[in-house]
Amino acid sequence: MRVNPDQKKLINLPEGWVTLFLAKTEVMRPFLYAAIIAPRDKCTPADQDDNCPLGGVAYAVQFTVENVWAYAIHNGYKYVQGGGTVVLDTLPPGKSITWTTSDECGRNEVFGVRIPPEDVLVAL
């Protein structure tokens, strides 16, 4: 798996998986990118719901120059109107990844570090 920033996507995702969030995170050295990925069929809320749970089905992925690190999402949601928030088991309490739709992308945060709008490549 790798990032293609020109096409604003991840390459070699497993069949049926989608990118919910992808951003440059060069300010968080040594990580260059962070992403949230999930199976497409798990990202659509059931009728009448305003969100779908991502815990146990999605992953947070961080990229360095040489490595890709994937973390199972412990708890989190993808919202119908766009955006979401996820928590990882490996994070201290209060640390999460939060993203909003592209018209509000100045609010995106990765582990408490705010991501500027120009560094957000995908925000669904």
C-alpha positions in Angstrom: 0.0 0.0 0.0 1.3 3.5 -0.8 0.0 7.0 -1.3 -0.3 8.7 -4.7 -0.7 12.4 -3.7 -1.2 13.5 -7.3 -4.3 11.3 -7.6 -5.3 11.9 -4.0 -5.6 8.2 -3.3 -4.1 5.1 -1.8 -2.7 2.5 -4.2 -3.2 -1.2 -3.6 -6.1 -1.1 -1.1 -7.7 -4.5 -0.6 -10.6 -5.2 -2.9 -13.8 -3.4 -1.8 -12.0 -1.0 0.6 -12.2 2.8 0.4 -10.3 5.8 1.8 -12.4 7.9 4.2 -9.7 10.3 5.1 -6.2 11.0 3.7 -3.9 13.9 4.7 -0.3 15.0 4.6 1.1 14.9 8.1 4.7 16.1 7.5 4.5 18.2 10.7 4.2 15.0 12.7 7.6 13.6 11.8 8.5 10.9 10.9 5.0 10.4 9.4 4.3 11.8 6.0 0.6 10.8 5.6 -2.3 9.5 7.7 -5.4 7.7 6.4 -8.6 6.0 7.6 -9.6 3.0 5.4 -12.6 0.7 5.7 -14.6 -1.8 3.7 -17.1 0.1 1.4 -20.1 -2.0 2.7 -19.3 -1.1 6.3 -19.3 2.7 5.6 -23.0 3.1 4.8 -25.3 3.6 7.8 -28.4 1.5 8.2 -31.7 3.1 7.4 -32.6 5.9 9.8 -29.1 6.1 11.3 -27.0 9.2 11.0 -23.7 7.3 11.4 -22.1 3.9 11.0 -19.7 2.4 13.6 -16.2 1.8 12.4 -14.9 0.0 15.5 -13.5 -3.4 14.6 -13.8 -2.9 10.8 -11.6 0.0 9.9 -8.0 0.9 10.1 -5.9 4.0 10.7 -2.8 3.9 8.5 0.4 6.1 8.8 3.1 6.3 6.3 6.8 7.0 6.7 9.4 7.1 3.9 10.2 3.4 4.4 7.2 1.9 6.3 3.4 1.6 6.5 1.9 1.3 10.0 -1.7 0.1 10.3 -3.7 0.3 13.5 -7.1 -1.3 14.2 -9.8 1.2 15.1 -11.1 0.5 18.6 -14.1 2.8 18.4 -15.4 5.4 16.0 -18.0 6.6 13.6 -18.5 7.7 10.0 -21.3 10.3 9.7 -23.9 10.4 6.9 -23.2 14.1 6.3 -19.5 13.4 6.0 -16.6 13.2 8.3 -16.1 11.0 11.4 -14.0 10.3 14.4 -12.0 7.3 15.5 -10.1 6.1 18.5 -7.2 3.6 18.5 -6.3 1.2 21.4 -2.7 2.3 21.1 -3.5 6.0 21.9 -3.6 7.6 25.2 -7.1 8.7 26.4 -8.4 11.8 24.6 -6.3 11.2 21.5 -8.2 10.5 18.2 -8.4 11.2 14.5 -11.3 13.5 13.6 -12.2 14.6 10.1 -14.9 16.7 8.5 -16.1 17.2 4.9 -13.9 19.2 2.6 -15.8 22.4 3.1 -14.8 22.3 6.8 -11.5 20.6 6.5 -9.7 23.2 8.7 -11.1 21.2 11.6 -9.4 18.0 10.8 -7.1 16.6 13.5 -4.8 13.6 13.6 -3.9 12.7 17.2 -4.5 16.3 18.4 -2.5 17.9 15.6 -4.6 20.1 13.3 -4.2 19.5 9.6 -4.3 22.6 7.4 -6.9 22.5 4.6 -4.3 22.4 1.8 -2.9 19.1 3.3 -6.2 17.2 3.3 -6.3 15.1 0.2 -9.5 13.1 0.9 -12.3 13.8 3.5 -15.5 11.8 3.0 
